[in-house]
Amino acid sequence: ALHNFPEGIATYLGTLKDPRLGFALAIGIALHNIPEGIAVATPVYYATESRVQAFIWTFMSALFEPLGGLICFLLIPKGVGHYFEGVVFG
């Protein structure tokens, strides 16, 4: 969850800067979320032997990405400076 939250922020800010950049970030993050989801679900499944628990924990972790974008949308104005963008993307 801590890893996904800033990804949502970066995707939102990238989309503000240039929609093509935001789209490219979204595609890249979506592709890397596949093995990330497996990395979250596998240990939970083997620890609990429950597919439902593995799905719930993976889904909860994934929800933090759009939550990061939503919070950024609500709190950050559209005209952020280059320094702030650099810090977020860094």
TIRO-2110 file (N, C-alpha, C; in Angstrom, 1 decimal):
// TIRO-2110
0.8, -1.2, 0.0, N, 1, A
0.0, 0.0, 0.0, CA, 1, A
0.9, 1.3, 0.0, C, 1, A
1.9, 1.2, 0.8, N, 2, A
2.8, 2.4, 0.8, CA, 2, A
3.5, 2.6, -0.5, C, 2, A
3.7, 1.5, -1.2, N, 3, A
4.4, 1.6, -2.5, CA, 3, A
3.4, 2.1, -3.6, C, 3, A
2.1, 1.8, -3.5, N, 4, A
1.1, 2.1, -4.5, CA, 4, A
0.6, 3.6, -4.4, C, 4, A
0.6, 4.1, -3.2, N, 5, A
0.1, 5.5, -2.9, CA, 5, A
0.8, 6.5, -3.8, C, 5, A
2.2, 6.6, -3.7, N, 6, A
2.9, 7.6, -4.6, CA, 6, A
2.8, 7.3, -6.1, C, 6, A
2.5, 6.0, -6.4, N, 7, A
2.3, 5.8, -7.9, CA, 7, A
1.1, 6.5, -8.4, C, 7, A
0.0, 6.5, -7.6, N, 8, A
-1.2, 7.2, -7.9, CA, 8, A
-0.9, 8.7, -8.1, C, 8, A
-0.1, 9.2, -7.1, N, 9, A
0.2, 10.7, -7.2, CA, 9, A
1.0, 11.0, -8.4, C, 9, A
2.0, 10.2, -8.7, N, 10, A
2.8, 10.4, -9.9, CA, 10, A
2.0, 10.3, -11.2, C, 10, A
1.1, 9.4, -11.3, N, 11, A
0.3, 9.2, -12.5, CA, 11, A
-0.6, 10.4, -12.6, C, 11, A
-1.2, 10.9, -11.5, N, 12, A
-2.1, 12.1, -11.6, CA, 12, A
-1.2, 13.3, -12.1, C, 12, A
-0.1, 13.6, -11.4, N, 13, A
0.7, 14.7, -11.8, CA, 13, A
1.2, 14.6, -13.2, C, 13, A
1.6, 13.4, -13.6, N, 14, A
2.0, 13.2, -15.0, CA, 14, A
0.9, 13.5, -16.0, C, 14, A
-0.3, 13.2, -15.7, N, 15, A
-1.4, 13.5, -16.5, CA, 15, A
-1.7, 14.9, -16.6, C, 15, A
-1.5, 15.7, -15.5, N, 16, A
-1.7, 17.1, -15.5, CA, 16, A
-0.6, 17.8, -16.4, C, 16, A
0.6, 17.3, -16.4, N, 17, A
1.7, 17.8, -17.2, CA, 17, A
1.4, 17.6, -18.7, C, 17, A
1.1, 16.3, -19.0, N, 18, A
0.9, 16.0, -20.4, CA, 18, A
0.1, 14.7, -20.4, C, 18, A
-1.1, 14.6, -20.9, N, 19, A
-1.9, 13.4, -20.9, CA, 19, A
-1.2, 12.2, -21.5, C, 19, A
-0.3, 12.4, -22.5, N, 20, A
0.4, 11.3, -23.0, CA, 20, A
1.4, 10.7, -22.0, C, 20, A
2.0, 11.6, -21.2, N, 21, A
2.9, 11.1, -20.1, CA, 21, A
2.1, 10.4, -19.0, C, 21, A
0.9, 10.9, -18.7, N, 22, A
0.1, 10.2, -17.7, CA, 22, A
-0.3, 8.8, -18.2, C, 22, A
-0.7, 8.7, -19.5, N, 23, A
-1.1, 7.4, -20.1, CA, 23, A
0.1, 6.5, -20.1, C, 23, A
1.3, 7.0, -20.5, N, 24, A
2.5, 6.1, -20.4, CA, 24, A
2.8, 5.6, -19.0, C, 24, A
2.7, 6.5, -18.1, N, 25, A
2.9, 6.1, -16.7, CA, 25, A
1.9, 5.0, -16.2, C, 25, A
0.6, 5.3, -16.6, N, 26, A
-0.5, 4.3, -16.2, CA, 26, A
-0.2, 3.0, -16.8, C, 26, A
0.2, 2.9, -18.1, N, 27, A
0.5, 1.6, -18.7, CA, 27, A
1.7, 0.9, -18.0, C, 27, A
2.7, 1.7, -17.8, N, 28, A
3.9, 1.1, -17.2, CA, 28, A
3.6, 0.6, -15.8, C, 28, A
2.9, 1.4, -15.0, N, 29, A
2.5, 1.0, -13.6, CA, 29, A
1.6, -0.2, -13.7, C, 29, A
0.7, -0.2, -14.6, N, 30, A
-0.3, -1.4, -14.7, CA, 30, A
0.5, -2.6, -15.0, C, 30, A
1.5, -2.6, -15.9, N, 31, A
2.2, -3.8, -16.2, CA, 31, A
3.1, -4.3, -15.0, C, 31, A
3.6, -3.4, -14.3, N, 32, A
4.4, -3.8, -13.1, CA, 32, A
3.5, -4.2, -12.0, C, 32, A
2.3, -3.8, -12.0, N, 33, A
1.3, -4.3, -10.9, CA, 33, A
1.0, -5.7, -11.0, C, 33, A
1.2, -6.3, -12.2, N, 34, A
0.9, -7.8, -12.3, CA, 34, A
1.8, -8.6, -11.4, C, 34, A
3.1, -8.5, -11.6, N, 35, A
4.0, -9.3, -10.7, CA, 35, A
3.9, -8.8, -9.2, C, 35, A
3.6, -7.5, -9.1, N, 36, A
3.4, -7.0, -7.7, CA, 36, A
2.2, -7.6, -7.0, C, 36, A
1.1, -7.8, -7.7, N, 37, A
0.0, -8.5, -7.2, CA, 37, A
0.3, -9.9, -6.8, C, 37, A
1.0, -10.6, -7.7, N, 38, A
1.4, -11.9, -7.4, CA, 38, A
2.3, -12.0, -6.2, C, 38, A
3.2, -11.0, -6.0, N, 39, A
4.1, -11.0, -4.9, CA, 39, A
3.3, -10.7, -3.6, C, 39, A
2.2, -10.1, -3.6, N, 40, A
1.4, -9.8, -2.5, CA, 40, A
0.5, -11.1, -2.2, C, 40, A
-0.1, -11.6, -3.2, N, 41, A
-1.1, -12.7, -3.0, CA, 41, A
-0.4, -14.0, -2.7, C, 41, A
0.7, -14.3, -3.2, N, 42, A
1.3, -15.6, -3.0, CA, 42, A
1.6, -15.9, -1.5, C, 42, A
2.3, -15.0, -0.8, N, 43, A
2.6, -15.3, 0.6, CA, 43, A
1.3, -15.4, 1.5, C, 43, A
0.4, -14.5, 1.1, N, 44, A
-0.9, -14.5, 1.9, CA, 44, A
-1.6, -15.9, 1.6, C, 44, A
-1.6, -16.3, 0.4, N, 45, A
-2.3, -17.6, 0.1, CA, 45, A
-1.6, -18.7, 0.8, C, 45, A
-0.3, -18.8, 0.8, N, 46, A
0.4, -19.9, 1.5, CA, 46, A
0.3, -19.8, 3.0, C, 46, A
0.2, -18.6, 3.5, N, 47, A
0.1, -18.5, 5.0, CA, 47, A
-1.3, -18.8, 5.5, C, 47, A
-2.3, -18.5, 4.7, N, 48, A
-3.7, -18.7, 5.1, CA, 48, A
-4.4, -19.8, 4.4, C, 48, A
-3.9, -20.3, 3.3, N, 49, A
-4.5, -21.3, 2.4, CA, 49, A
-5.9, -20.8, 2.0, C, 49, A
-6.1, -19.5, 1.8, N, 50, A
-7.4, -19.0, 1.4, CA, 50, A
-7.2, -18.1, 0.2, C, 50, A
-7.8, -18.4, -0.9, N, 51, A
-7.8, -17.6, -2.0, CA, 51, A
-8.5, -16.2, -1.8, C, 51, A
-9.6, -16.3, -1.0, N, 52, A
-10.3, -15.1, -0.7, CA, 52, A
-9.5, -14.1, 0.1, C, 52, A
-8.7, -14.6, 1.1, N, 53, A
-7.8, -13.7, 1.9, CA, 53, A
-6.8, -13.1, 1.0, C, 53, A
-6.2, -14.0, 0.1, N, 54, A
-5.1, -13.5, -0.8, CA, 54, A
-5.7, -12.4, -1.7, C, 54, A
-6.9, -12.6, -2.2, N, 55, A
-7.6, -11.6, -3.1, CA, 55, A
-7.8, -10.3, -2.3, C, 55, A
-8.4, -10.4, -1.1, N, 56, A
-8.7, -9.3, -0.3, CA, 56, A
-7.5, -8.4, 0.0, C, 56, A
-6.4, -9.0, 0.4, N, 57, A
-5.2, -8.3, 0.8, CA, 57, A
-4.6, -7.6, -0.5, C, 57, A
-4.6, -8.4, -1.6, N, 58, A
-4.1, -7.8, -2.8, CA, 58, A
-5.0, -6.6, -3.3, C, 58, A
-6.3, -6.8, -3.2, N, 59, A
-7.2, -5.7, -3.6, CA, 59, A
-7.0, -4.5, -2.7, C, 59, A
-6.9, -4.7, -1.4, N, 60, A
-6.7, -3.6, -0.5, CA, 60, A
-5.4, -2.8, -0.8, C, 60, A
-4.4, -3.6, -1.1, N, 61, A
-3.1, -2.9, -1.5, CA, 61, A
-3.3, -2.1, -2.8, C, 61, A
-4.0, -2.7, -3.7, N, 62, A
-4.1, -2.0, -5.0, CA, 62, A
-5.0, -0.7, -4.9, C, 62, A
-5.9, -0.7, -3.9, N, 63, A
-6.8, 0.5, -3.8, CA, 63, A
-6.0, 1.8, -3.4, C, 63, A
-4.8, 1.6, -2.9, N, 64, A
-4.1, 2.8, -2.5, CA, 64, A
-3.6, 3.6, -3.7, C, 64, A
-3.5, 3.0, -4.8, N, 65, A
-3.0, 3.8, -6.0, CA, 65, A
-4.0, 4.8, -6.5, C, 65, A
-5.3, 4.4, -6.7, N, 66, A
-6.3, 5.5, -7.1, CA, 66, A
-6.5, 6.4, -5.9, C, 66, A
-6.4, 5.9, -4.7, N, 67, A
-6.5, 6.8, -3.5, CA, 67, A
-5.5, 7.9, -3.5, C, 67, A
-4.2, 7.6, -3.9, N, 68, A
-3.2, 8.6, -4.0, CA, 68, A
-3.5, 9.6, -5.0, C, 68, A
-4.0, 9.2, -6.2, N, 69, A
-4.4, 10.1, -7.2, CA, 69, A
-5.6, 11.0, -6.8, C, 69, A
-6.5, 10.4, -6.1, N, 70, A
-7.7, 11.2, -5.7, CA, 70, A
-7.3, 12.2, -4.6, C, 70, A
-6.5, 11.8, -3.7, N, 71, A
-6.0, 12.8, -2.7, CA, 71, A
-5.2, 13.9, -3.3, C, 71, A
-4.4, 13.5, -4.3, N, 72, A
-3.6, 14.6, -5.0, CA, 72, A
-4.5, 15.5, -5.7, C, 72, A
-5.6, 15.0, -6.4, N, 73, A
-6.5, 15.8, -7.1, CA, 73, A
-7.2, 16.7, -6.1, C, 73, A
-7.6, 16.3, -4.9, N, 74, A
-8.3, 17.1, -4.0, CA, 74, A
-7.4, 18.2, -3.3, C, 74, A
-6.1, 17.9, -3.1, N, 75, A
-5.3, 18.8, -2.3, CA, 75, A
-4.3, 19.6, -3.1, C, 75, A
-3.9, 19.2, -4.3, N, 76, A
-2.9, 19.9, -5.0, CA, 76, A
-3.5, 20.7, -6.2, C, 76, A
-3.2, 22.0, -6.3, N, 77, A
-3.7, 22.7, -7.4, CA, 77, A
-3.1, 22.3, -8.8, C, 77, A
-3.7, 22.7, -9.8, N, 78, A
-3.2, 22.2, -11.1, CA, 78, A
-1.9, 22.9, -11.5, C, 78, A
-1.6, 24.0, -11.0, N, 79, A
-0.3, 24.7, -11.4, CA, 79, A
0.8, 24.4, -10.4, C, 79, A
1.2, 23.2, -10.2, N, 80, A
2.3, 22.9, -9.3, CA, 80, A
3.6, 23.3, -10.0, C, 80, A
4.6, 23.6, -9.2, N, 81, A
5.9, 24.0, -9.8, CA, 81, A
6.8, 22.8, -10.2, C, 81, A
7.8, 23.1, -11.0, N, 82, A
8.7, 22.1, -11.5, CA, 82, A
9.5, 21.4, -10.4, C, 82, A
9.8, 22.2, -9.3, N, 83, A
10.5, 21.6, -8.2, CA, 83, A
9.6, 20.5, -7.5, C, 83, A
8.4, 20.8, -7.3, N, 84, A
7.5, 19.9, -6.7, CA, 84, A
7.3, 18.6, -7.5, C, 84, A
7.1, 18.8, -8.8, N, 85, A
7.0, 17.7, -9.7, CA, 85, A
8.3, 16.8, -9.7, C, 85, A
9.4, 17.4, -9.6, N, 86, A
10.7, 16.7, -9.6, CA, 86, A
10.8, 15.9, -8.3, C, 86, A
10.4, 16.5, -7.2, N, 87, A
10.4, 15.7, -5.9, CA, 87, A
9.5, 14.5, -6.0, C, 87, A
8.3, 14.7, -6.5, N, 88, A
7.3, 13.6, -6.6, CA, 88, A
7.8, 12.5, -7.5, C, 88, A
8.2, 12.9, -8.7, N, 89, A
8.7, 11.9, -9.6, CA, 89, A
10.0, 11.2, -9.1, C, 89, A
10.8, 11.9, -8.3, N, 90, A
12.0, 11.3, -7.8, CA, 90, A
11.6, 10.3, -6.7, C, 90, A
END
